[in-house]
Amino acid sequence: MSSISPANADVVPGGQDTGPAQPPGRASLLGISLNLRQSGIYIAFALIVVLFSVLTDGALLQPQNISNVIVQNSYILILSIGMILIIIAGHIDLSVGSVLAATGAIAAVLMVNYHMPWPLALLLTLIAGGLIGAWQGFWIAYFGIPAFIVTLAGMLLFRALTLTVLGNQGIGPFPDAVRTLSNGFTDGYLGNIGLGPLGGADLFSILLGVVAVAGMATAQWRTRAARVRYNQSVDPLALFLLKIVVAAAVVMAIVVQLARFKNLPWVLVLLAVLVLAYSVITTRAVFGRRIYAIGGNLQAAVLSGVKVKSVIFWIFVNMGVLSALAGVIFAGRLNQAGPTAGGSFELDAIAAAFIGGAAVQGGVGKVVGAITGGLIMGVINNGMSLIGAPSERVMLVKGIVLLAAVAFDVWTKRRAGSASQ
């Protein structure tokens, strides 16, 4: 079977493709042409960080607070990785909060009640999450029930399963290794280095940051070179290098701040691995191209030979596994599995995907964008907490941000459509 490129991919003569196309809609800022859909989310994120840094007198960017933002939102970020794949394919999953709670409860019973070694218990929990995803994926992909209905039913079913497993009470504490994965930090392996007014930072963490920046820059350069080879439009070299430098500066600034506190959180290392793996899947693997193809134009994907049912089935299995992983992380952070865990987490994960650039109709979205969207929600929560804003005001702001993100997506589509006529 030949691979299929998504409907919104750039196709060159000869039928070759280079993955999802740059979405339409550009604007000029200070003489620099910017792709609104690709760059807008990062500009918005930067502005939100600057705003709350000013409002909190710099408390937002303190090393301990940056660490708190990452650790407190790690499970939402994990969920958003799976959710973005489902939304790209044109579906939705309303059950991830309940699945997170149910799998956290399963992990607690295995580790605490049955004293099972945590690696084996973790493996069985991930398998349980995969089976839950397979259950839902079967009804959606092979039975033809809309994902909205299946996962809405799953929200109720797996919340009931959580209450049944826990007996309406919390179970804990978890083993030290699980709590370390959820709340712990990497050790300082090479000692601290002097950074002038920034204070000391662990050298090993700094080197990891340098490796991450080098990998990011190399991947971006290779992507640009591929587009140039196929005569596709790319940013001017000066703008491209500016983006790389700014992104590298931001990453290194965060790494330095984290290294000054207690070094890198283990959940950040886990997230980095997941983001790298899923970014490769969505941009380089045939399976990822087929997800975009299904969301971009379902009929074209079917006619091109894509096994649509199989792809849909496996993205829901993947969502179940990631929900289980997030469930273990969340339960380990609280040091117990509770019957109310995961409440409204599905809304946060969906919001992260849409704020991060996913299209309502499917076919558009990036893993990095979903992570950025999740961080925007986390910064808003954290920043408004630091300034003492009431919870209803936090919900108001998050709702406005979500609505604005979707409105922006619709606006760029209409603008592109009117320009092409």
C-alpha positions as CSV (number, residue, x, y, z in Angstrom):
1,M,0.0,0.0,0.0
2,S,1.4,3.4,-0.9
3,S,1.4,6.1,1.7
4,I,-1.1,8.9,1.5
5,S,-0.3,12.5,2.3
6,P,-2.9,14.6,4.1
7,A,-5.3,16.7,2.1
8,N,-3.7,19.9,3.3
9,A,-0.2,18.7,2.4
10,D,2.1,20.3,-0.2
11,V,2.2,18.1,-3.3
12,V,4.8,18.6,-5.9
13,P,5.0,17.2,-9.5
14,G,5.5,13.4,-9.4
15,G,3.2,12.9,-6.5
16,Q,5.8,13.4,-3.8
17,D,4.8,15.2,-0.6
18,T,6.6,16.6,2.4
19,G,3.9,16.4,5.1
20,P,1.4,18.9,6.3
21,A,1.5,22.1,4.4
22,Q,1.9,25.5,5.9
23,P,-1.6,26.7,6.7
24,P,-2.7,29.8,4.8
25,G,-2.8,33.3,6.2
26,R,0.2,35.5,6.6
27,A,0.7,38.9,8.1
28,S,3.5,41.4,8.1
29,L,5.0,42.6,11.4
30,L,7.7,45.2,11.3
31,G,8.4,44.2,7.7
32,I,8.6,40.5,8.5
33,S,6.1,38.1,6.9
34,L,4.7,35.7,9.5
35,N,2.4,32.7,9.1
36,L,-0.4,33.5,11.4
37,R,-1.5,30.0,12.2
38,Q,2.0,28.7,12.8
39,S,3.5,31.6,14.7
40,G,0.4,33.2,16.3
41,I,0.2,30.7,19.2
42,Y,3.8,31.2,20.2
43,I,3.5,35.0,20.0
44,A,0.4,34.8,22.2
45,F,2.2,32.5,24.6
46,A,5.1,35.0,24.9
47,L,2.7,37.9,25.4
48,I,0.8,36.0,28.2
49,V,4.1,35.2,29.9
50,V,5.2,38.8,29.7
51,L,1.8,40.1,31.0
52,F,1.8,37.8,34.1
53,S,5.4,38.5,34.7
54,V,4.6,42.2,35.0
55,L,1.4,41.6,37.1
56,T,3.3,39.3,39.5
57,D,6.4,41.4,39.8
58,G,8.5,38.7,38.3
59,A,7.2,35.9,40.5
60,L,6.0,33.9,37.5
61,L,9.5,33.4,36.2
62,Q,11.1,32.4,39.5
63,P,12.8,29.0,39.3
64,Q,10.5,27.3,41.8
65,N,7.4,28.7,40.1
66,I,8.5,27.5,36.6
67,S,9.1,24.1,38.1
68,N,5.6,24.2,39.7
69,V,3.9,25.1,36.4
70,I,5.5,22.1,34.7
71,V,4.8,19.6,37.4
72,Q,1.3,20.8,38.1
73,N,0.3,20.6,34.4
74,S,2.3,17.5,33.4
75,Y,-0.7,15.2,33.2
76,I,-2.7,17.7,31.1
77,L,0.2,18.0,28.7
78,I,0.4,14.2,28.4
79,L,-3.3,14.0,27.7
80,S,-3.1,16.8,25.1
81,I,-0.5,14.8,23.1
82,G,-3.1,12.0,22.6
83,M,-6.0,14.4,22.2
84,I,-4.3,16.4,19.3
85,L,-4.0,13.2,17.3
86,I,-7.7,12.4,17.8
87,I,-8.7,16.0,16.9
88,I,-6.5,16.0,13.8
89,A,-8.4,12.8,12.7
90,G,-11.7,14.7,13.1
91,H,-12.8,13.1,16.3
92,I,-13.0,14.0,20.0
93,D,-12.6,12.1,23.3
94,L,-14.6,13.2,26.3
95,S,-13.6,10.3,28.5
96,V,-9.9,10.9,29.2
97,G,-10.5,12.4,32.7
98,S,-12.5,9.3,33.7
99,V,-10.0,6.9,32.1
100,L,-7.2,8.7,34.0
101,A,-9.1,8.2,37.3
102,A,-9.9,4.6,36.5
103,T,-6.3,3.6,35.6
104,G,-5.0,5.5,38.6
105,A,-7.3,3.5,40.7
106,I,-6.1,0.2,39.1
107,A,-2.4,1.2,39.7
108,A,-3.2,2.0,43.3
109,V,-4.8,-1.4,43.9
110,L,-2.0,-3.2,42.3
111,M,0.8,-1.3,44.0
112,V,-0.7,-0.7,47.4
113,N,-3.3,-3.4,48.1
114,Y,-1.5,-6.2,46.3
115,H,2.1,-5.0,46.8
116,M,3.0,-5.7,43.2
117,P,6.4,-4.4,42.1
118,W,5.8,-0.9,40.6
119,P,7.3,-1.6,37.1
120,L,5.0,-4.6,36.6
121,A,2.0,-2.6,38.0
122,L,2.8,0.3,35.7
123,L,3.0,-2.1,32.7
124,L,-0.4,-3.7,33.6
125,T,-1.9,-0.2,34.1
126,L,-0.8,0.9,30.7
127,I,-2.2,-2.3,29.2
128,A,-5.5,-1.6,31.0
129,G,-5.5,1.9,29.5
130,G,-4.9,0.4,26.0
131,L,-7.7,-2.1,26.5
132,I,-10.1,0.8,27.4
133,G,-9.0,2.7,24.4
134,A,-9.5,-0.4,22.2
135,W,-13.0,-0.8,23.6
136,Q,-13.9,2.7,22.6
137,G,-12.0,2.6,19.3
138,F,-14.0,-0.5,18.3
139,W,-17.4,1.1,18.7
140,I,-16.1,4.3,16.9
141,A,-14.1,2.7,14.1
142,Y,-15.8,-0.5,13.3
143,F,-19.4,0.0,14.6
144,G,-19.7,3.5,13.3
145,I,-20.9,5.2,16.5
146,P,-19.8,8.9,16.7
147,A,-16.8,9.4,19.0
148,F,-18.7,12.1,20.9
149,I,-21.4,9.5,21.9
150,V,-19.0,6.7,22.7
151,T,-16.6,8.7,24.8
152,L,-19.5,10.5,26.5
153,A,-20.7,7.0,27.5
154,G,-17.1,6.2,28.5
155,M,-17.0,9.2,30.8
156,L,-19.8,7.7,32.8
157,L,-18.7,4.1,32.5
158,F,-15.1,4.6,33.6
159,R,-16.1,7.0,36.4
160,A,-18.4,4.2,37.7
161,L,-15.5,1.8,37.4
162,T,-13.3,4.2,39.4
163,L,-15.9,4.3,42.2
164,T,-16.2,0.5,42.1
165,V,-12.5,-0.2,42.3
166,L,-11.8,2.4,45.1
167,G,-15.0,1.7,47.1
168,N,-15.5,5.5,47.1
169,Q,-12.4,6.1,49.1
170,G,-8.7,7.0,48.3
171,I,-5.9,4.4,48.2
172,G,-2.3,5.3,49.0
173,P,0.5,5.9,49.6
174,F,2.4,5.0,46.4
175,P,5.9,3.6,46.2
176,D,8.8,6.1,46.3
177,A,9.7,5.5,42.6
178,V,6.2,6.5,41.4
179,R,6.2,9.6,43.6
180,T,9.7,10.5,42.3
181,L,8.5,10.2,38.7
182,S,5.6,12.5,39.5
183,N,7.3,15.0,41.8
184,G,11.0,14.3,41.8
185,F,14.0,15.9,40.1
186,T,17.1,14.6,38.4
187,D,20.2,14.5,40.5
188,G,23.1,16.9,40.0
189,Y,25.7,14.8,38.3
190,L,28.4,17.3,37.3
191,G,28.1,19.9,40.0
192,N,27.0,23.5,39.8
193,I,28.5,26.2,37.6
194,G,28.6,29.9,38.3
195,L,26.3,32.0,36.1
196,G,26.9,35.4,37.5
197,P,23.7,37.1,38.7
198,L,21.7,34.0,37.7
199,G,23.4,32.0,40.5
200,G,24.5,28.4,40.2
201,A,23.0,25.7,37.9
202,D,23.7,22.0,37.5
203,L,26.1,21.5,34.6
204,F,24.5,18.2,33.5
205,S,21.1,19.9,33.2
206,I,22.7,22.7,31.1
207,L,24.3,20.2,28.8
208,L,20.9,18.4,28.4
209,G,19.4,21.7,27.4
210,V,22.2,22.3,24.9
211,V,21.6,18.9,23.3
212,A,17.8,19.6,23.1
213,V,18.4,22.9,21.4
214,A,20.9,21.4,19.0
215,G,18.4,18.6,18.1
216,M,15.6,21.1,17.6
217,A,17.7,23.4,15.4
218,T,18.9,20.4,13.3
219,A,15.4,19.1,12.8
220,Q,14.2,22.6,11.7
221,W,17.1,23.0,9.3
222,R,16.5,19.6,7.7
223,T,12.8,20.4,7.3
224,R,13.6,23.8,5.7
225,A,16.2,22.1,3.4
226,A,13.6,19.5,2.3
227,R,11.1,22.2,1.4
228,V,13.7,24.1,-0.6
229,R,14.5,21.0,-2.5
230,Y,10.9,20.6,-3.5
231,N,10.6,24.3,-4.4
232,Q,8.2,25.1,-1.6
233,S,7.9,28.4,0.1
234,V,10.0,28.9,3.2
235,D,10.8,31.8,5.5
236,P,13.8,34.0,4.5
237,L,17.0,32.7,6.0
238,A,17.4,35.6,8.3
239,L,13.9,35.1,9.8
240,F,14.4,31.4,10.0
241,L,17.6,31.9,12.0
242,L,16.0,34.5,14.2
243,K,13.2,32.0,15.1
244,I,15.8,29.3,16.0
245,V,17.8,31.8,18.1
246,V,14.7,33.0,20.0
247,A,13.5,29.4,20.6
248,A,16.9,28.3,21.8
249,A,17.1,31.3,24.1
250,V,13.7,30.5,25.6
251,V,14.6,26.8,26.1
252,M,17.9,27.5,27.7
253,A,16.4,30.2,30.0
254,I,13.9,27.7,31.3
255,V,16.5,25.0,31.7
256,V,18.8,27.3,33.6
257,Q,16.0,28.4,35.9
258,L,15.0,24.8,36.6
259,A,18.6,23.8,37.2
260,R,18.9,26.6,39.7
261,F,16.0,25.2,41.7
262,K,16.2,21.4,42.0
263,N,17.3,20.5,38.5
264,L,15.0,19.1,35.8
265,P,11.7,17.5,37.0
266,W,11.5,13.8,35.9
267,V,8.1,14.5,34.3
268,L,9.7,17.1,32.1
269,V,12.2,14.5,30.9
270,L,9.3,12.2,30.2
271,L,7.4,14.9,28.4
272,A,10.4,15.7,26.3
273,V,10.7,12.0,25.2
274,L,7.0,11.9,24.4
275,V,7.0,15.2,22.4
276,L,10.0,14.0,20.4
277,A,8.5,10.6,19.7
278,Y,5.1,11.8,18.7
279,S,6.5,14.7,16.6
280,V,8.5,12.1,14.6
281,I,5.4,10.0,14.3
282,T,3.2,12.8,13.0
283,T,5.8,14.3,10.6
284,R,7.9,11.4,9.4
285,A,5.9,8.2,9.8
286,V,3.3,6.9,7.4
287,F,0.8,6.4,10.2
288,G,1.1,10.1,11.1
289,R,0.5,11.1,7.5
290,R,-2.6,9.0,7.4
291,I,-4.0,10.7,10.5
292,Y,-3.7,14.0,8.7
293,A,-5.2,12.5,5.5
294,I,-8.3,11.2,7.4
295,G,-8.9,14.5,9.1
296,G,-8.2,16.6,6.0
297,N,-10.4,14.6,3.5
298,L,-11.9,11.4,4.6
299,Q,-13.2,10.3,1.2
300,A,-9.9,11.0,-0.5
301,A,-8.2,8.9,2.2
302,V,-10.5,6.0,1.6
303,L,-10.2,6.2,-2.1
304,S,-6.4,6.3,-1.7
305,G,-6.3,3.0,0.1
306,V,-5.9,4.2,3.7
307,K,-7.3,1.7,6.2
308,V,-9.3,4.4,8.0
309,K,-10.9,2.1,10.5
310,S,-7.6,0.7,11.7
311,V,-6.0,4.2,12.1
312,I,-9.0,5.4,14.1
313,F,-8.9,2.3,16.3
314,W,-5.2,2.7,17.1
315,I,-5.4,6.5,17.9
316,F,-8.0,5.7,20.5
317,V,-5.8,2.8,21.9
318,N,-3.0,5.3,22.1
319,M,-5.2,7.8,23.9
320,G,-6.1,5.1,26.4
321,V,-2.4,4.3,27.1
322,L,-1.5,8.0,27.5
323,S,-4.5,8.5,29.8
324,A,-3.2,5.6,31.9
325,L,0.3,7.1,32.1
326,A,-1.2,10.5,33.1
327,G,-3.3,8.6,35.7
328,V,-0.3,7.2,37.3
329,I,1.5,10.6,37.2
330,F,-1.5,12.3,38.8
331,A,-2.0,9.7,41.5
332,G,1.7,9.7,42.3
333,R,1.7,13.4,42.7
334,L,-1.2,13.3,45.1
335,N,0.3,10.1,46.7
336,Q,-3.1,8.5,46.4
337,A,-5.8,7.5,43.9
338,G,-9.1,9.2,44.6
339,P,-12.6,8.7,43.2
340,T,-12.8,12.4,42.0
341,A,-9.5,12.4,40.2
342,G,-9.5,13.7,36.6
343,G,-12.5,16.0,36.9
344,S,-12.7,18.3,33.9
345,F,-9.3,17.1,32.6
346,E,-10.8,16.2,29.3
347,L,-11.9,19.8,28.9
348,D,-8.4,21.1,29.6
349,A,-6.9,18.6,27.1
350,I,-9.3,19.6,24.4
351,A,-8.8,23.3,25.1
352,A,-5.0,22.8,25.0
353,A,-5.3,21.2,21.5
354,F,-7.5,23.9,20.1
355,I,-5.6,26.7,21.6
356,G,-2.5,25.1,20.2
357,G,-3.7,25.4,16.7
358,A,-5.8,22.4,16.0
359,A,-8.6,23.0,13.5
360,V,-12.2,22.3,14.4
361,Q,-12.8,20.3,11.2
362,G,-9.7,18.2,11.7
363,G,-6.6,17.8,9.5
364,V,-4.5,20.5,11.1
365,G,-2.5,20.5,14.3
366,K,0.9,19.8,15.8
367,V,2.1,18.1,19.0
368,V,4.3,21.1,19.9
369,G,1.3,23.3,19.4
370,A,-0.8,21.2,21.8
371,I,1.9,21.4,24.4
372,T,2.1,25.2,24.0
373,G,-1.7,25.4,24.4
374,G,-1.5,23.4,27.6
375,L,1.3,25.6,28.9
376,I,-0.8,28.7,28.1
377,M,-3.6,27.3,30.2
378,G,-1.1,26.4,33.0
379,V,0.4,29.9,33.0
380,I,-3.0,31.5,33.1
381,N,-4.0,29.3,36.1
382,N,-0.7,29.9,37.9
383,G,-0.5,33.6,37.1
384,M,-4.0,34.4,38.2
385,S,-3.4,32.4,41.4
386,L,-0.3,34.4,42.1
387,I,-2.2,37.7,41.8
388,G,-5.0,36.3,44.0
389,A,-7.8,36.2,41.3
390,P,-10.9,34.2,42.3
391,S,-11.6,30.9,40.6
392,E,-14.6,32.3,38.6
393,R,-12.3,34.9,37.1
394,V,-9.8,32.2,36.1
395,M,-12.6,30.2,34.4
396,L,-13.7,33.4,32.6
397,V,-10.3,34.1,31.2
398,K,-9.7,30.5,30.1
399,G,-13.1,30.5,28.3
400,I,-12.3,33.7,26.5
401,V,-8.9,32.4,25.5
402,L,-10.4,29.2,24.1
403,L,-13.1,31.0,22.2
404,A,-10.5,33.5,20.8
405,A,-8.3,30.6,19.6
406,V,-11.2,28.8,17.8
407,A,-12.4,32.2,16.3
408,F,-8.9,32.8,15.0
409,D,-8.9,29.4,13.3
410,V,-12.2,30.1,11.6
411,W,-11.1,33.6,10.6
412,T,-7.9,32.4,9.0
413,K,-9.9,29.8,7.0
414,R,-12.3,32.4,5.8
415,R,-9.5,34.8,4.9
416,A,-7.7,32.1,2.9
417,G,-10.9,31.1,1.2
418,S,-11.8,34.7,0.1
419,A,-8.2,35.2,-1.1
420,S,-8.4,32.1,-3.3
421,Q,-11.6,33.2,-5.0
